[in-house]
Amino acid sequence: MNLYLKKIAVPLALIAILAIPLIQVASAQSMNTTNAPEKTLAFLSEVAGLDLSKYTVDVHVSNASSNGLFDTVVNYNFTNANSKFNAMALFRNNALVWCKIYPTEGSPIFIQQPSTDSVTNAMSVLGRYQTYSNKPYLSAVQNLLKSTPEFTNQTLGDITQKTTVAENTQSVEWSYTVNGIANGYDTINLEFENGRLEFFQDNWNLYLIGSTDINVSSTQTVQTAISRAETAYSTTLANGTVSNVVVLAKPVFETLSMQNRGNNTLYPLWDLLLPLDKVYSGAITSVRVSIWADTGQVDYMAGTGPGGGIQPNAQVPSSTSSVSSDAAKPLGYNFLIIPALVCAAIVLVGYLLYTRKSQK
């Protein structure tokens, strides 16, 4: 779940192990015919602006099954006497939707040296990406970026721009609201390092909208969340069971956003953090509750501690938990946990194996 989620041996091993049941990667020899390698080269040259004519190239392509997020993985290794970099691209339905560029030696060679201005860089990449992809929604995104000379957070119509600047890194994310509800799933992301494009993602049309109906008000949501936390929350720890907690009246926070309820389909979800009257066993000081705004169904409940940790054994009983007694119980969701494991495993394992291969 994106509300709960951003050198190497142990985390990599854990990610790979957890991802094994979720992803199957086939060899390049057994995959279906695709022009993903050619499209990757075109993206790196035409959108990222890299001068690939200066490099010798090695490529590996594989099929992947990842819950609809992508179906083809392309790994490139580019070598020059003074510059080396790797590039990974993910494809969905024969369209490039994700790309990461990894400089490994020296600096990548560009057709034209990138600007040091963040807005100029983002505008240039968006313009070249529109030419490359011919995606109609990019015009609205460009209009938002053009509306101010500053690289800042802003909103124009139903599109929101979020920017981050940290030392030599600049990143920007565009998302759109649905009937005024924040949607962090359908996004376009760019990240620059010293003006060079190093990360790209386009999930703008990946998720479907199942409903935007708000049938449960904020007041009803808070009442239901407090009631469920006090009467139904229970978690078993090493030193005993925590239950019958007492919730203070006002949530620490309450947000409404579009979330994945399964099958890459989004619905509105209330998310609340309820403070407790004392510190319970396991350093539990609050209970987090998520309620679907269209049905009133409590979908998630867990205790949290001062470090932000979530108690994994917290239960949401199958008994009636909705504001409306006739609301259908929605499907459970994995949010971004499964996609994150899959993407992280492929990116880390693929990159490390490929780098290792290139050094032999």
ChimeraX attribute file (.defattr): number of C-alpha atoms within 10 A of each C-alpha:
attribute: neighborCount
match mode: 1-to-1
recipient: residues
	/A:1	14
	/A:2	14
	/A:3	11
	/A:4	11
	/A:5	9
	/A:6	4
	/A:7	5
	/A:8	8
	/A:9	7
	/A:10	9
	/A:11	12
	/A:12	16
	/A:13	14
	/A:14	12
	/A:15	19
	/A:16	20
	/A:17	13
	/A:18	15
	/A:19	21
	/A:20	13
	/A:21	9
	/A:22	15
	/A:23	21
	/A:24	13
	/A:25	16
	/A:26	14
	/A:27	11
	/A:28	14
	/A:29	11
	/A:30	9
	/A:31	14
	/A:32	10
	/A:33	8
	/A:34	11
	/A:35	10
	/A:36	20
	/A:37	18
	/A:38	10
	/A:39	18
	/A:40	22
	/A:41	17
	/A:42	16
	/A:43	20
	/A:44	19
	/A:45	17
	/A:46	17
	/A:47	20
	/A:48	25
	/A:49	21
	/A:50	22
	/A:51	15
	/A:52	19
	/A:53	11
	/A:54	16
	/A:55	18
	/A:56	12
	/A:57	13
	/A:58	12
	/A:59	14
	/A:60	16
	/A:61	20
	/A:62	19
	/A:63	22
	/A:64	22
	/A:65	15
	/A:66	21
	/A:67	14
	/A:68	14
	/A:69	21
	/A:70	23
	/A:71	18
	/A:72	26
	/A:73	25
	/A:74	23
	/A:75	22
	/A:76	21
	/A:77	22
	/A:78	20
	/A:79	20
	/A:80	17
	/A:81	10
	/A:82	11
	/A:83	16
	/A:84	19
	/A:85	20
	/A:86	23
	/A:87	21
	/A:88	23
	/A:89	28
	/A:90	27
	/A:91	21
	/A:92	18
	/A:93	11
	/A:94	14
	/A:95	17
	/A:96	22
	/A:97	19
	/A:98	20
	/A:99	25
	/A:100	18
	/A:101	19
	/A:102	16
	/A:103	15
	/A:104	15
	/A:105	14
	/A:106	12
	/A:107	12
	/A:108	23
	/A:109	19
	/A:110	16
	/A:111	14
	/A:112	9
	/A:113	11
	/A:114	18
	/A:115	14
	/A:116	11
	/A:117	13
	/A:118	24
	/A:119	19
	/A:120	17
	/A:121	18
	/A:122	23
	/A:123	16
	/A:124	18
	/A:125	19
	/A:126	21
	/A:127	16
	/A:128	18
	/A:129	17
	/A:130	17
	/A:131	12
	/A:132	14
	/A:133	13
	/A:134	11
	/A:135	11
	/A:136	9
	/A:137	11
	/A:138	17
	/A:139	13
	/A:140	14
	/A:141	20
	/A:142	16
	/A:143	13
	/A:144	18
	/A:145	24
	/A:146	13
	/A:147	11
	/A:148	11
	/A:149	10
	/A:150	12
	/A:151	20
	/A:152	15
	/A:153	14
	/A:154	16
	/A:155	17
	/A:156	14
	/A:157	10
	/A:158	14
	/A:159	19
	/A:160	20
	/A:161	21
	/A:162	15
	/A:163	17
	/A:164	13
	/A:165	14
	/A:166	8
	/A:167	7
	/A:168	9
	/A:169	16
	/A:170	22
	/A:171	21
	/A:172	21
	/A:173	19
	/A:174	23
	/A:175	22
	/A:176	23
	/A:177	17
	/A:178	17
	/A:179	10
	/A:180	12
	/A:181	18
	/A:182	19
	/A:183	21
	/A:184	20
	/A:185	23
	/A:186	18
	/A:187	20
	/A:188	23
	/A:189	19
	/A:190	21
	/A:191	23
	/A:192	19
	/A:193	14
	/A:194	16
	/A:195	19
	/A:196	23
	/A:197	25
	/A:198	19
	/A:199	20
	/A:200	22
	/A:201	18
	/A:202	18
	/A:203	17
	/A:204	19
	/A:205	11
	/A:206	16
	/A:207	18
	/A:208	14
	/A:209	14
	/A:210	15
	/A:211	14
	/A:212	18
	/A:213	13
	/A:214	18
	/A:215	15
	/A:216	22
	/A:217	14
	/A:218	15
	/A:219	9
	/A:220	13
	/A:221	25
	/A:222	23
	/A:223	13
	/A:224	20
	/A:225	28
	/A:226	25
	/A:227	15
	/A:228	18
	/A:229	25
	/A:230	16
	/A:231	12
	/A:232	19
	/A:233	22
	/A:234	22
	/A:235	18
	/A:236	16
	/A:237	14
	/A:238	7
	/A:239	8
	/A:240	10
	/A:241	13
	/A:242	17
	/A:243	17
	/A:244	12
	/A:245	22
	/A:246	17
	/A:247	20
	/A:248	14
	/A:249	13
	/A:250	13
	/A:251	19
	/A:252	12
	/A:253	11
	/A:254	17
	/A:255	14
	/A:256	20
	/A:257	22
	/A:258	25
	/A:259	27
	/A:260	24
	/A:261	20
	/A:262	14
	/A:263	12
	/A:264	18
	/A:265	15
	/A:266	21
	/A:267	24
	/A:268	27
	/A:269	27
	/A:270	26
	/A:271	24
	/A:272	23
	/A:273	23
	/A:274	26
	/A:275	23
	/A:276	20
	/A:277	13
	/A:278	14
	/A:279	14
	/A:280	16
	/A:281	17
	/A:282	18
	/A:283	15
	/A:284	23
	/A:285	21
	/A:286	28
	/A:287	26
	/A:288	21
	/A:289	26
	/A:290	22
	/A:291	26
	/A:292	28
	/A:293	28
	/A:294	20
	/A:295	23
	/A:296	28
	/A:297	24
	/A:298	26
	/A:299	22
	/A:300	17
	/A:301	28
	/A:302	23
	/A:303	30
	/A:304	22
	/A:305	17
	/A:306	11
	/A:307	9
	/A:308	12
	/A:309	13
	/A:310	18
	/A:311	20
	/A:312	13
	/A:313	13
	/A:314	21
	/A:315	16
	/A:316	18
	/A:317	15
	/A:318	9
	/A:319	7
	/A:320	14
	/A:321	21
	/A:322	23
	/A:323	21
	/A:324	13
	/A:325	11
	/A:326	10
	/A:327	14
	/A:328	13
	/A:329	16
	/A:330	15
	/A:331	11
	/A:332	11
	/A:333	17
	/A:334	13
	/A:335	19
	/A:336	17
	/A:337	14
	/A:338	18
	/A:339	20
	/A:340	17
	/A:341	21
	/A:342	25
	/A:343	19
	/A:344	16
	/A:345	23
	/A:346	22
	/A:347	17
	/A:348	17
	/A:349	16
	/A:350	17
	/A:351	19
	/A:352	14
	/A:353	10
	/A:354	17
	/A:355	15
	/A:356	10
	/A:357	10
	/A:358	13
	/A:359	6
	/A:360	5
